[in-house]
Amino acid sequence: MKIRFAEEKDISSIIELCKAHAHYERNFFKEENKKEQLAKHLLDPDSHIKCLVAESDTEITGYATFFKPFSTWDAGYYMYVDCLFLKENARGNGTGKQIMELIKSHSQEEGCSIIQWQTPDFNTRAIKFYTALGAERKNKKRFFWKV
């Protein structure tokens, strides 16, 4: 499995993975305008959003997006992993760990001392994976307020 930053040729595969990710997390996914918007944000070299893809010989089997926000409590920046999703055939073989290690390395280069992310409480497999990485969790609820 090869992990690399996303390229223009990957956008359609990333959209399909986003759709599968939303379904996995019991959510709805709207495809309209995604190709243009994702290309704009993920491929612009000046964008603060980064996207890694996991690539086998024949397909893109996973993706992760992350970016660097500011924490007032810590008075510094941290890396936030917005999405990490692997197809079933890419799970359990070290691909997720490889992706997280690349995000960790990138975070260190960016001067971040912590990485944050979230996963649904029913995703016990992911929780087990993150715990095995040595990550700690906080009990919080995420809210969404449409504007």
N, C-alpha and C positions, 0 to 999 in steps of 0.2 A: 504494500500500500504506500502510495506517495502522497505526502501532504504538501500543498503549495498554496500560494495566494491565488485568488480567483482571477480569471481572465474573461474577456468578452464571450468567448465560446462556451463558458460555463453557465451563463445566466439562465437559459432555459432549464438546465438541470437543477440549478438552485431553486428556481420557482417550483419545480416538481417536489423537491425536498421540503420546501416551505409548506407546501400543501399537505404532504405526508406528516410533517411535524405538527401542524395545526390539528389534523385528524387524530394523531396520536395523543395530543393533549386535550382532546375532546372540544375543539374549537372550530370555528368556521373560517375559511380562507377565501378572500375575494382576489381573483387574478387580474382584474382590470388595472391597466397602467403599471403593473408590477415590472414588466420587462424594462420599460424606459426608466422608471424610478430606481430600480435596483442597479441598473447599469450606471446611472448618473451617480449614485451614492457609493457603490462598491468599487467602481473602476477608476474614479477620479483620483489621480495621485496625490492631490491636496486634501482629499477627504479624510476626516478623522475616524471614519468607520473602516475597519479591516475585515476581510473575509478570507478564511482558509477553506479549501476543499480537500476532501480525501478522494483520491483517484486510484482505481484499480486499473488493470490492463484494458478493461472494456467500458467502464462507466465511472461517473462521479457517485460515490456511495455515502457522502456525508459533507456537512459544512458547519462552520462556526463563524459567527460575527462578534466583534468586540470593539470597544472604543474606550476613551479615557475621559471620564467626568471628574468633577471636584467634590471632595467630601469636606464639609464645613467642620464636622466633628473631629476629623483627623487633620484638618488644615493642610490638606495635600490632595494630590491626584491618586486615583486608583484605576484599575482596568475593570470594565464591566463586560461580562460575556452575555450578550443578548440572546444568542441562540447557539446551541450545539445539538446537532441531530445526525444520527447515523442510521442508514438502512439496516434492517435486521441482519442481513448477511455480513455487515461490517462490524457488528457488535461482538464484544468478548474476545477480540484478537489483538488488543493493544492499540487500536486506532484512536480511540477516545483519549487514552493516556498520552499518545503521541501529539495529538492536537493540543491538549491542555499544557503539555510541556513547551510547545512552541509559543503558546499564548503567554506562559510564564516567562519565557526567555524574552519575548517582545516587551512584556511589562517591565522587566528589569531594565532593558535598554531605554525605556521611556521614563524611568525613575519612579515607577509605581511600586509600593511595598505590599500591596494587597490586591487580590482579584476577587470580584464579587459576581454572583449569578444567582439564579433561582430555578427551582423546578417544582412542578406540582407535587403535593404531598402524597398523591397516589402512585407516583412514579418511583416505586421502591427500588427498582433495578438501578436507576440513576442515583438515587440517594446512597445506595450501597457502594456504587462506583466512586462517588465524590468523597464519601467517608474513607474509602480505601486510599484515596489520594492524600488523605490527611487534612481535608477541609473540615471546618467547623460550620455548624449552621445556627441561625438565629430564627426564632419563631416570630414571623411577621406576616401580615396579610398585605397583598398588593392590591391597590385600588386603581380604577380606571375612571377618568372623568372626561367625557367628550366635550370638545370645544368647537 
